[in-house]
Amino acid sequence: MQVFVIYAPENTPFVQRLAEDLKSHQVACVLAAKDTHEEIEAFKNAPVVLVALSMAATKDARVLALLDTAVQHQKRIIALRIGPIEELPRALKGVLPLDFSNEEFQEENVLTLLEDLIPPAPPTPLLPTDIQSSLDHEDPIQRKHGIEQLGAIRHQLDADVRELALQTLRDLAFKDPESTIKALAHNTLQLFSTDIEETTEEAIPIEPHLLPIEDEDTLVVETPPMPAPTTMPKMVPVWSTGPWRLSAIMGVFLALLHAYIGQNIASGLPIGLVWIVLPWLNIAIRDNGRLEWKMPGPLVGNIAVALVLGLVGVGLGLLVGGLAFLDIIALLAFNILYGGLIGWLSTLYSAE
C-alpha cells in the first residue's frame, strides 16, 4: 500500500520517522517535498492522503493548497496532529485528527494509524435500486424517468438520502451529455430547494410581543415581520463566467508591460499569445461542462500549451525585432508561470 504525505518543511523530521515506521509495516510513503512529476503521479494514484498537522502546517500555503486538491479529487484524508493548532484547515472540517503529539506513544499511534489505513467497506447505495438503475442507464429516456421518480418521492426521503439525491441531481445538471436531461435535473433541484425554503418558513417560531397600552387590562399582540428566507448562492466554474472571457484584455496589458520593460515590442508577443489563447482553450476543452477536467490536468495542460505558445511567440519576436538569449529564457519562464496561473484559476468556483 502507498500513501501520500502532506507536511510543512518544519515537520520534516517527524514525517521521515513516520515514513520509516510505516515502511516496516509494508506501507510506502511518498513525501510532498517538491512538485515533481513523480509526486504528481503518486498523488493521483494514492488512495489515502496523510497530513501532518501543526501550527506551521495550518499556515503553510502549499499544505492548504494540496489539501484542497485532495478534497477536489475525493481522496481519503487522515490528519495526524503533531502539535498544538488553533483551528483546523477548511478542507479538514469535520475530520477528527489522530493524536501523534506524544513521541512516547509513537508505536501505539502507528498501530492505530495502520487500522485506519484499512480501506473502508464500500457504502451501501442509499437511493432506491430501481431509481439508481434508471439514473445510471445509458438511455436518456431511462435517466429522465429516474429523475422524475426522484422528484416524486422527494418528500419521503430522510436527510441522508435527500443529500445523496441532491448531489446526484447536481452531477446530472452539470455533466450529463443531454441538454434536456440537464434542464430536467436543474428543475428538479429547484423543487428540492423550494421544499427546503417552505420547511424553513414553517419552522421559524413567531413569538408575539405583548405591549401594554393606557388601559392596563388590555394588551395588544404585535407580530414581528417574517424574515425573508435565505438561499445558498449557486456556485459556477470561473471559466464559465463573463469576466473570464475578458482575460484577453489582461493579456494585452501584460504584453504591453513586458514590451515596455524589455524596450522591445517582440517581448510582448509570447505573453499576449498565452493570455489570448489559453482562456478560450479552457472553455473549448471543457465543452460547456461535458468534460470533467480534474487537477492536476488543468495545471499541467495549461503549462504545456503556454510553453508551446511561448516558443511560437519567441519565434515571431525574432522575426520582428530580435531577442537576446536571456530575454528568451525569461519570456519562456513567464509563459510557464502565466500558464500555471490560468490553469489554477480555471479550477476555481464563483458565486453566481
C-alpha positions in Angstrom: 0.0 0.0 0.0 1.2 3.5 -0.8 0.1 6.8 0.9 0.9 10.4 0.1 2.1 12.6 3.0 1.5 16.4 3.1 3.5 18.4 5.6 5.2 21.7 6.3 9.1 21.9 6.0 9.3 22.4 9.7 7.8 19.0 10.3 10.3 17.1 8.1 11.9 15.1 11.0 8.6 13.8 12.2 7.5 12.8 8.7 10.7 11.0 7.9 10.4 9.0 11.1 6.8 8.2 10.4 7.7 7.0 6.9 10.3 4.6 8.3 7.8 3.2 10.8 5.2 2.7 8.1 7.7 1.1 5.8 8.4 -1.6 8.4 4.7 -2.4 8.1 4.8 -2.6 4.2 3.2 0.9 3.8 5.2 3.1 1.4 5.1 6.9 1.9 5.6 9.5 -0.8 6.5 12.8 0.8 5.2 16.0 -0.7 8.6 17.7 -0.8 8.6 19.1 -4.3 6.1 19.3 -7.1 7.9 16.8 -9.3 6.2 14.6 -12.0 6.7 11.5 -9.7 5.0 13.3 -6.8 2.0 14.3 -9.0 1.6 10.7 -10.3 1.9 9.4 -6.7 -0.8 11.8 -5.6 -3.1 10.7 -8.3 -2.6 7.0 -7.5 -2.5 7.2 -3.7 -5.8 6.0 -2.2 -5.0 7.8 1.1 -3.5 11.2 1.9 -1.9 11.8 5.3 -1.4 15.3 6.6 1.0 16.2 9.5 -0.9 18.9 11.4 1.0 21.6 13.3 0.8 25.3 13.7 3.2 25.7 10.8 1.2 23.4 8.6 -2.1 25.3 9.2 -0.4 28.5 7.9 1.6 26.9 5.1 0.0 27.9 1.7 1.3 24.8 -0.1 -0.1 22.5 2.6 -3.5 24.1 2.4 -3.5 24.1 -1.5 -2.6 20.3 -1.5 -5.4 19.6 1.0 -7.9 21.5 -1.2 -6.8 19.5 -4.2 -7.1 16.2 -2.2 -10.7 17.2 -1.4 -11.4 18.0 -5.0 -10.1 14.6 -6.0 -12.2 12.9 -3.3 -9.1 11.5 -1.6 -9.4 9.8 1.8 -7.6 12.1 4.2 -6.2 11.2 7.6 -4.9 14.0 9.8 -2.1 13.5 12.3 -1.9 16.2 15.0 1.7 16.5 16.0 1.5 19.8 18.0 -1.0 22.4 19.1 -3.1 24.1 16.5 -5.6 27.0 16.7 -8.0 25.9 14.0 -8.4 23.1 11.6 -7.9 24.0 7.9 -11.1 24.4 5.9 -10.5 21.1 4.0 -10.4 19.2 7.3 -13.7 20.5 8.8 -15.4 17.5 10.4 -12.2 15.4 10.5 -11.0 14.1 13.9 -7.2 14.1 13.8 -5.2 11.2 15.3 -3.0 12.4 18.2 0.7 12.0 17.4 1.9 14.8 19.7 3.4 12.5 22.3 6.5 10.7 21.0 6.5 8.2 23.8 3.4 6.6 22.3 4.7 6.6 18.7 4.5 2.8 18.3 0.9 2.7 19.6 0.0 5.6 17.4 1.4 4.0 14.3 -0.7 0.8 15.0 -3.8 3.0 15.3 -3.0 4.6 12.0 -2.5 1.2 10.4 -6.0 0.3 11.5 -7.4 3.5 9.9 -5.5 2.8 6.7 -7.6 -0.4 6.1 -9.9 0.5 3.2 -13.5 1.1 4.4 -16.2 -1.2 3.2 -18.0 0.2 0.1 -21.0 2.2 1.2 -24.5 0.7 0.6 -26.4 2.6 -2.1 -29.0 4.8 -0.4 -31.2 5.6 -3.3 -33.9 3.0 -4.2 -32.5 0.4 -6.6 -34.9 1.0 -9.4 -34.3 4.8 -9.4 -30.5 4.3 -9.2 -30.6 1.9 -12.1 -32.6 4.4 -14.2 -30.2 7.3 -13.3 -27.2 5.2 -14.3 -28.8 4.0 -17.5 -27.2 4.9 -20.9 -30.7 5.5 -22.4 -31.6 9.2 -21.9 -35.3 8.2 -21.6 -34.5 6.0 -18.6 -32.4 8.7 -17.0 -35.3 11.1 -17.5 -37.7 8.6 -15.9 -35.3 8.2 -12.9 -35.2 12.0 -12.3 -39.0 12.2 -12.4 -39.2 9.4 -9.9 -36.7 11.1 -7.6 -38.7 14.3 -7.7 -42.0 12.4 -7.0 -40.6 10.8 -3.8 -38.6 13.8 -2.5 -41.0 14.3 0.4 -40.4 10.7 1.6 -36.6 10.9 1.8 -34.7 11.1 5.1 -31.8 13.6 5.5 -29.0 11.2 4.2 -30.9 10.0 1.2 -32.0 13.5 0.4 -28.4 14.8 0.4 -27.4 11.9 -1.9 -30.3 12.7 -4.2 -29.3 16.4 -4.3 -25.7 15.5 -5.2 -26.9 13.1 -7.9 -29.1 15.8 -9.5 -26.2 18.3 -9.4 -24.0 15.9 -11.2 -26.6 15.3 -13.9 -27.4 19.0 -14.2 -23.7 19.7 -14.8 -22.3 16.6 -16.5 -25.0 14.8 -18.5 -24.4 15.0 -22.2 -28.1 15.5 -23.0 -29.3 19.1 -22.6 -32.8 18.0 -21.9 -31.6 15.8 -19.0 -29.6 18.7 -17.7 -32.6 21.0 -17.7 -34.9 18.4 -16.0 -32.3 17.8 -13.3 -31.9 21.5 -12.7 -35.7 22.0 -12.4 -35.9 19.0 -10.0 -33.2 20.6 -7.9 -35.3 23.7 -7.7 -38.2 21.6 -6.4 -36.0 20.3 -3.6 -34.9 23.9 -2.9 -38.5 25.1 -2.7 -39.3 22.3 -0.2 -36.4 23.4 2.0 -37.5 27.1 1.9 -41.1 26.2 2.8 -39.9 24.0 5.7 -37.6 26.8 6.9 -40.6 29.3 6.9 -42.8 26.9 8.8 -40.0 26.2 11.4 -39.5 29.9 12.3 -41.2 30.5 15.6 -43.3 33.6 16.0 -43.3 34.9 19.5 -45.8 37.7 20.0 -44.7 40.7 22.0 -47.3 42.0 24.4 -47.3 45.7 24.6 -49.3 47.4 27.4 -51.3 50.5 26.4 -53.1 53.0 28.6 -55.7 50.6 29.7 -53.8 48.1 31.9 -56.4 45.4 31.3 -56.0 45.5 27.5 -53.0 44.0 25.7 -52.1 44.4 22.1 -50.4 41.5 20.3 -47.7 42.7 17.9 -46.3 40.1 15.5 -42.7 40.7 14.2 -42.2 40.8 10.4 -41.3 37.4 8.9 -37.7 37.3 7.8 -37.1 36.6 4.2 -35.9 33.0 3.6 -32.3 32.9 2.6 -30.9 30.5 -0.1 -27.4 29.4 -0.7 -25.8 31.1 -3.7 -25.3 29.0 -6.8 -21.6 28.1 -7.4 -20.4 28.1 -11.0 -16.9 27.4 -12.5 -14.9 30.6 -13.0 -14.1 29.6 -16.6 -17.8 29.8 -17.5 -18.3 33.4 -16.2 -18.3 36.6 -18.2 -15.1 38.1 -16.6 -13.1 35.0 -17.8 -13.8 35.9 -21.4 -12.3 39.4 -20.8 -9.0 38.0 -19.8 -7.6 38.8 -23.2 -7.7 42.5 -22.0 -5.4 41.4 -19.2 -3.2 39.7 -21.8 -2.9 42.9 -23.9 -2.0 44.9 -20.8 0.7 42.4 -19.7 2.1 42.1 -23.2 2.5 45.9 -23.4 4.0 45.9 -20.0 6.6 43.3 -20.9 7.3 45.2 -24.2 7.8 48.4 -22.3 10.1 46.8 -19.7 12.2 45.0 -22.4 12.2 48.1 -24.6 11.2 45.8 -27.4 7.8 45.1 -29.0 8.9 41.5 -29.5 9.0 40.9 -25.8 5.2 41.2 -25.6 4.3 38.6 -28.2 4.7 35.4 -26.2 2.8 36.9 -23.2 0.0 38.1 -25.4 -0.4 34.7 -27.1 -0.8 33.0 -23.7 -3.5 35.3 -22.3 -5.4 35.4 -25.6 -5.4 31.7 -26.4 -5.4 29.8 -23.1 -8.7 31.2 -21.6 -10.6 30.3 -24.7 -8.8 26.9 -24.9 -10.0 26.0 -21.4 -13.6 26.8 -22.4 -13.3 24.7 -25.6 -11.7 21.7 -23.7 -14.4 21.6 -21.1 -17.1 21.8 -23.8 -19.7 23.6 -21.6 -19.2 21.2 -18.7 -19.3 17.9 -20.7 -15.6 17.1 -19.9 -14.6 17.0 -16.2 -11.0 18.2 -16.3 -9.6 17.5 -12.8 -6.4 18.6 -11.2 -3.5 18.3 -11.9 -4.7 18.1 -15.6 -5.6 21.8 -15.9 -2.3 22.9 -14.3 0.0 20.6 -16.4 -2.0 21.0 -19.6 -2.0 24.8 -19.4 1.7 25.0 -18.6 2.5 22.7 -21.6 0.4 24.8 -24.0 1.8 28.0 -22.6 5.3 26.8 -23.3 4.4 25.9 -26.9 2.8 29.3 -27.3 5.9 30.9 -25.8 8.1 29.2 -28.3 5.8 30.4 -31.1 5.8 33.9 -29.7 9.6 33.9 -29.4 9.9 32.8 -33.0 7.7 35.7 -34.1 9.7 38.0 -31.9 13.0 37.0 -33.5 11.4 37.9 -36.9 10.0 41.2 -35.7 12.7 42.8 -33.6 15.2 40.3 -32.3 15.6 38.9 -28.8 18.6 38.3 -26.7 19.2 34.8 -25.3 18.5 35.8 -21.7 15.3 37.6 -22.8 14.1 34.4 -24.4 14.7 32.4 -21.3 12.9 35.0 -19.1 9.9 35.1 -21.5 9.5 31.3 -21.5 9.7 31.3 -17.7 6.9 34.0 -17.6 4.8 32.0 -20.0 5.1 28.9 -17.8 4.2 31.0 -14.8 1.1 32.5 -16.5 0.1 29.1 -17.9 0.1 27.6 -14.4 -1.8 30.6 -13.1 -4.5 30.3 -15.8 -4.7 26.6 -15.2 -5.2 27.1 -11.4 -7.8 29.9 -11.9 -9.8 27.6 -14.2 -10.4 25.2 -11.4 -12.0 27.8 -9.0 -15.7 28.4 -8.5 -17.6 31.7 -8.1 -21.0 32.6 -6.6 -23.5 33.3 -9.4 
